[in-house]
Amino acid sequence: MIMKRDYESRIQKLLSRMTIEEKIGQLQQCGPSLVGAFDVSFEELLNMMFDGRISQEEFGRLMSTAEQDYHEEDLRAGRIGSYNGVGDAATANRLQKIAVEETRLGIPLLFGYDVIHGFRTVMPIPLAESCAWEPELWEKTGRIAAKEATAAGIHMTFAPMVDVARDARWGRISEGAGEDVLLNGAYGAAKVRGFQSDDLSRENAMAACVKHFAAYGAGEAGRDYNRVDMSLQRLWEEYLPPYKACVDAGARAVMPAFNDINGLPCSVNRWLLRDILREKWGFNGMVISDANAIAECVNHGIAADRKEAARQAILAGMDMDMTSNSYIECLQELVESGEVPEYVLDEAAGDVLRLKFELGLFDHPYRTTADREQNTLLRPEYRAVAREAAIKSTVLLKNDNNILPLKRETRVALFGALAADKGQMTGAWAVGAKAEDCVSMVEAFAARGLCWRYCGPDADEAALQAAAETSDVLVAAVGEMKEESGEAASRADITVNAEQMTLIRKLASTGKPVIVVLFNGRPLAIPELHELAAAVVEAWHPGVEAGNAILDILCGDVNPSGKLTATFPAATGQCPMYYAHINTGRPGGKSKFTSKYLDAPIEPLYPFGYGLSYTTYAYTGRKVEKREDGIHVFVSVTNTGGRDGEEIVQCYIQQMTGRRVRPVRQLKDFTKISLKAGETKMVTFVIPYAGLSYYDWEMKEVPGEGIVKIYVGGDSQAELAGQAAL
C-alpha cells in the first residue's frame, strides 16, 4: 500500500509522463450514452415522457430495447478518467480492466454515483432522516450505503447535500436536512464520516462529494436552478457553514452548484472555489461540476461558448467536468494557446489522481466482485436499520383525544393509492431502488393480523361508505408522489391535491375519526387537512421498510420521537417561511400596520422542531450561567406520561442587539434523551462565546455583544431559560 506521504511524489512522476490529452482525460467524467430503437436523443425522450407526449409505458418499452454505450474507444485512448452512473460490479470491473490494462499509463477509473439516501437498502429521504435529530443514526445509515455501493463498484457518492433550504416550494428540500444551519452541518458531517469511514482505502469506503456549493437552496421563488442574490453577510452566516462542517469532517470532493451567486455562476466562481474553499478552508480534494454545468455557463450568459466556459471553469478551480464534454473538446486548444497555463491543468489532474490514490485504486483497482455485490445488498441487518431510521424519522403532528396508538381490537379501514404503491415509498433520488424491495402499508397491515380492510382508489362511493360504516377508524394515505419532489420538481402550490382532499372530506363526513398518514418530500400547506383529521402522521418518503415502520408507530410498538426540521406553512404564499427570521421594525401582530399577510396567519401550521409523542414531557429548573468557556444552560426534563419515550431537547439563542439585526432565534445545540415514564434527567448545554460571532456591515467578524436570551424546550417556540450579558 502506498503511504499517504508518498502520494505527492507519485502524482508528480505520473504527471511528468502524461501528455496534455491524457491529463485532460483525467478530468473527463463520462456518463453512459443510451442508444437503441428511438429516433431522438435520450434527453429528448425523457422530456417527451415528462411533457406527456409519450406515456410512461411507451417510454419503458423504448428503453427496454436500448443499449448503453460506454465510449470504450475513448477510454482506451486515455480520454476518460471517471464514469457517472455505473452501478454494478461486473460493468465497473470490465471498464476498469480496460483502463488498467489497455491504456498507456494504466491509470484506474473513478466511479461516481448518486447514492443519496441508500443504495439498494433505501433509507428515508434526507429531509425525513434529519427529523431523527440523531448524528449517530445518520452516520450508521451512511455506512450501510457505502458498504452496498462499494460492493456494486462505486467509489464516490454525490452526497451529502447540505443546502440550507427555507422555501418549501423548492423540490430539492427533500435531499437535505431542512432549514437550519447547525442541523445541516451536523447531518452533513455525520454522512461524510459514514460514507468515508476512517480509512478511504478500505474496500467498503467511498468518497463523499459535498453539494451544492453554494447556497443552492436559496434559489429565488423556490424555483430550481434559479438565481441566488444575497448579502455576503447572510451567505457567510446562514449558508456556508454546513459546507465548511463537511470539509472539516474530511470530505474529499465538492460539487459547485448550478446557480449563480450575485451574478457569477458557481461553476466559474474563483472566489468560491479557490479563495474560500482552498485558501481559507484548506480543502485539497477534488472539485467536480454538476451534470452539464460547465456548458450551461453559456446559457447563464457568463461565457460566449463552451470553450470560454471551459477556460473560466478550470481557472476558477473546477477539476472535473461531469458529462458536458467542455474540457475534453476545448481544453487542449486552450492549453496549447497559453490561455490556460499547463500548471493549472496539472493541478486539476493532480487533484483527481490524489483522490484515486487515497481510495487505494492504484493498488487495488478492482475493489469488488460479483459475489461480494450479491452477498452485500439488502441484508436483513441493513433492513433493520432502515426500519429504525424510518421510525425515528416519523413525526406525529396531531393526535386528538389520543386516537393513536390504535388498540388491538380497533377495526381499521385503509384508503388512498399510496397505501398500496410500493414504488412510491423510496422518494426522489433513490437510483438503486426496486419497488419489490419495499413494504407497503397494505402489506404491513396484512402481516399484523389486525381487523382491517383496504378500500382502493378505484372503489366507488358505495364501497367507500360500506368500509367506513364497518370500521372504527379510517386511515388515509395521502400526499405527494415521489416525482413531485426532488430535482426539477419545484411547486407553486404545495397543498395536497384536490382528489386527495375530496377523499379526506368524504371520510370526515362519515363521523368516524380520520387518521392521515402523509407521504411527501417537502413541508405541505395543509390547514384544512389538519382541521378534518383526528391525527396526522408525517411519514415522508420512508424507504424500503415504510409499511412496517408506519405500523410500528400506529400500533404503538414504538413511541414516536421525530421533530420537524423544516417549517410547515399554513399557506403556500407564506413561503419562504422559517423560524430563524429577523424582526422588522413592525413585527407581525394584531395591529394593521405590522408585517403580515391579510389572508394568512402570522404563525406557521407546524413550527420548526415540533413533534408530538405518546407521552408528555415537562421542562423545569431552567437556568443560565455565564462561565469562562461559554454560556452554560441547564434544564430538567421529566417524562410526565405513562410511556417510556425519547425527547429531543433544543437550545436556542436570541441576541437582542447587534451591529446588524439578528435572528429572533437560532438553534445552538440539541440532544436526544431517553426517559422512562416518570423519570427526570438534567440536560446541560454549553454555548461557546465564539459561536455567537457574526459579520458586521463591513464584513468583519465581530463577537456577540449585549444581552443574549437563551430558550430551551421541545421545539423552536421553546420557553425562556434565562439571559446573559456579554
Order of alpha helices (4+ residues) and beta strands (2+ residues): alpha-alpha-beta-beta-alpha-alpha-beta-alpha-beta-alpha-beta-alpha-alpha-beta-alpha-beta-alpha-beta-beta-beta-beta-alpha-alpha-beta-alpha-alpha-alpha-alpha-beta-beta-alpha-beta-alpha-beta-alpha-beta-alpha-beta-alpha-beta-beta-beta-beta-beta-beta-beta-beta-beta
